[in-house]
Amino acid sequence: MPAPTPTAKRTQVFYRMMPKVELHRHLEGSLRLKTLVEVARSHGIDVLGTDRLRSLVQINDSEAYTFQNFLSKFQTLRLFYRTPEIVGRVTREAIADAALDNVRYLELRFTPVALSRAQGFSLGEVMDWVIEGARDASQEYAITTRMIVSFNRNEPVELAEQVVQLAVDRRSQGIVGIDLAGNEAEFSARPFSGVINAARQAGLQTTIHAGEWSGAANVAEAIEQLGADRIGHGVRVIEDAGVVHLARERGIPFEVCLTSNYQSGVVASLQEHPFRRMLGQGLNVTLNTDDPSISNITLGDEYYLTCEELGTPLTVLHDRILAAARAAFLPEAERMNLVKSLRAELEKTVPIRSE
């Protein structure tokens, strides 16, 4: 991939070709619209045509950008997990789409409770179907994929305990971490501290959604009380200098999702996103999609937005890609090999600044 001239505005194709690392992508927000239409027709799901379905599962400009509207898309999506074949198919397609965007390493998180409810499947069954689909797609598309198992704050702790135990039992099959997600504006993370600690003791790493729809105090809680290895989103950390200092001193990686933060009402506009301020204050920021089909984006689109619309230098983007690789839930030797291979590929475009 040749480097562009200094005065040229790099195209979206340029960013699509760039090697990538994705740490924060939800399977349930990565379903192809075409697949949803096919499933709706074959299983009698009444969505009143493609345009109506699109409005139910994707953010559109005519609706308010709020976390309530954003989360409502998942309510419709939960209707579609009707068979093992569908769960496997959407997993394979999510990974295929990442590979087409030149994602070299993907951590795909999924919520077993969400996948199980449409037909009353067992949590273990749906986890196995996702694992199988991920294994097949990773081999077919030559992409390294690991999985993170999510559970939500608004659901019973006992349910989270079941999910964590099932994840621990499947560590050898590509599950590397757990994720506490859901509505942080109305539900506390503290009841899940014992579950999270048990997962950590069993060898799983932890990422926690915090500082997205609620303030910096939730980021501090996730780091100090829950021992988070990474923070999902975390953009409101910037509201408290003390929490910024805490996160910077501990080197906590932040899984930032620009478009999602705008569409879910976290920031008033993309231009006001604190991504650049977070970098300026020395925070360890990475770029991710969150829910690419709900937002109708790719990670390449987010890279384009970061550099061409928000004015981030390409060398800084390179650094952030390598930062994401260093934050991967992989054994140290695998992480370092990933960093090395990405560095070599990225240096063919614009040299990476020394660290």
Rosetta blueprint (number, residue, H / E / L):
1 M L
2 P L
3 A L
4 P L
5 T L
6 P L
7 T L
8 A L
9 K L
10 R L
11 T L
12 Q H
13 V H
14 F H
15 Y H
16 R H
17 M H
18 M L
19 P L
20 K E
21 V E
22 E E
23 L E
24 H E
25 R E
26 H E
27 L H
28 E H
29 G H
30 S L
31 L L
32 R L
33 L H
34 K H
35 T H
36 L H
37 V H
38 E H
39 V H
40 A H
41 R H
42 S H
43 H H
44 G L
45 I L
46 D L
47 V L
48 L L
49 G L
50 T H
51 D H
52 R H
53 L H
54 R H
55 S H
56 L H
57 V H
58 Q L
59 I L
60 N L
61 D L
62 S L
63 E L
64 A L
65 Y L
66 T L
67 F H
68 Q H
69 N H
70 F H
71 L H
72 S H
73 K H
74 F H
75 Q H
76 T H
77 L H
78 R H
79 L H
80 F H
81 Y L
82 R L
83 T L
84 P H
85 E H
86 I H
87 V H
88 G H
89 R H
90 V H
91 T H
92 R H
93 E H
94 A H
95 I H
96 A H
97 D H
98 A H
99 A H
100 L H
101 D L
102 N L
103 V E
104 R E
105 Y E
106 L E
107 E E
108 L E
109 R E
110 F E
111 T L
112 P H
113 V H
114 A H
115 L H
116 S H
117 R L
118 A L
119 Q L
120 G L
121 F L
122 S L
123 L H
124 G H
125 E H
126 V H
127 M H
128 D H
129 W H
130 V H
131 I H
132 E H
133 G H
134 A H
135 R H
136 D H
137 A H
138 S H
139 Q H
140 E H
141 Y H
142 A L
143 I L
144 T E
145 T E
146 R E
147 M E
148 I E
149 V E
150 S E
151 F E
152 N E
153 R L
154 N L
155 E L
156 P L
157 V H
158 E H
159 L H
160 A H
161 E H
162 Q H
163 V H
164 V H
165 Q H
166 L H
167 A H
168 V H
169 D H
170 R L
171 R H
172 S H
173 Q H
174 G L
175 I E
176 V E
177 G E
178 I E
179 D E
180 L E
181 A E
182 G L
183 N L
184 E L
185 A L
186 E L
187 F L
188 S L
189 A L
190 R H
191 P H
192 F H
193 S H
194 G H
195 V H
196 I H
197 N H
198 A H
199 A H
200 R H
201 Q H
202 A L
203 G L
204 L L
205 Q E
206 T E
207 T E
208 I E
209 H E
210 A E
211 G L
212 E L
213 W L
214 S L
215 G L
216 A H
217 A H
218 N H
219 V H
220 A H
221 E H
222 A H
223 I H
224 E H
225 Q L
226 L L
227 G L
228 A L
229 D L
230 R E
231 I E
232 G E
233 H E
234 G L
235 V H
236 R H
237 V H
238 I H
239 E H
240 D L
241 A H
242 G H
243 V H
244 V H
245 H H
246 L H
247 A H
248 R H
249 E H
250 R H
251 G L
252 I L
253 P E
254 F E
255 E E
256 V E
257 C L
258 L H
259 T H
260 S H
261 N H
262 Y H
263 Q H
264 S L
265 G L
266 V L
267 V L
268 A L
269 S L
270 L H
271 Q H
272 E H
273 H L
274 P L
275 F H
276 R H
277 R H
278 M H
279 L H
280 G H
281 Q L
282 G L
283 L L
284 N E
285 V E
286 T E
287 L E
288 N L
289 T L
290 D E
291 D L
292 P H
293 S H
294 I H
295 S H
296 N L
297 I L
298 T L
299 L H
300 G H
301 D H
302 E H
303 Y H
304 Y H
305 L H
306 T H
307 C H
308 E H
309 E H
310 L L
311 G L
312 T L
313 P L
314 L H
315 T H
316 V H
317 L H
318 H H
319 D H
320 R H
321 I H
322 L H
323 A H
324 A H
325 A H
326 R H
327 A L
328 A L
329 F L
330 L L
331 P L
332 E H
333 A H
334 E H
335 R H
336 M H
337 N H
338 L H
339 V H
340 K H
341 S H
342 L H
343 R H
344 A H
345 E H
346 L H
347 E L
348 K L
349 T L
350 V L
351 P L
352 I L
353 R L
354 S L
355 E L
